[in-house]
């Protein structure tokens, strides 16, 4: 059976992972490879991509890695050029770089605010800026940007910069989707909720629960109507649909992957 992304080339940023398990980027690399895509995996840290490469190759995937600071315009331009040099084209872009910083307007340092804007939003702009001309020239392409339910509503912590930038990703995607629709390029957003990815143990528990992982997990699960947390594989499956030809008539919209959390009243 032909894979849903057979013969397509996918750039996936944030392809590494801070620990063992299924982060969004790692899961996307493996899942897309299972469906026939050639993977150009991008991250700032080569060590975080070792397991990603191993898991992708274990399913027979063709994967190339590239180190890139996606907040740097020239680095991003070189990254896209390297992908085209290696695989000849770009069919899919998955923007998966991002991370949160705690704090509201009074206690969030201006420097942290600026870094959040660059990390979560400027990175999306820069990668799209470099990829879109190639997709438009070939008359086809699919971009999947990763937002967060924090960009939709309050999700339990004061993180104004993260929430604002993730909301920005959604609206950025909608505007670009309309601009490039007639050029054969689709742009959509996947919106993960409170998943159990390695980021929980590596960063979030320290930020929000004094390092108590079990306490944080209990709090997060309590917000989810389904009563359990998904992981990066759930984000990857949503991104796969949006990247595939099954979503040929889908652009400028979002898939929320949160177990029903964002539609609760409490």
Secondary structure, 3 states (H helix, E strand, C coil): CCCCCCCCEEEEECCCCCCCCCCHHHHHHHHHHHCCCEEEEEECCCHHHHHHHHHHHHCCCEEEEEECCCCCHHHHHHHHHHHHHHHCCCCEEEECCCCCCCECCCCCCHHHHHHHHHHHHHHHHHHHHHHHHHHHHHCCEEEEEECCHHHCCCCCCCEHHHHHHHHHHHHHHHHHHHHHHHHCEEEEEEEECCCCCCHHHHHHHHHHCCCCHHHHHHHHHHCCCCCCCCCHHHHHHHHHHHHCHHHCCCCCCEEEECCCHHHCCC
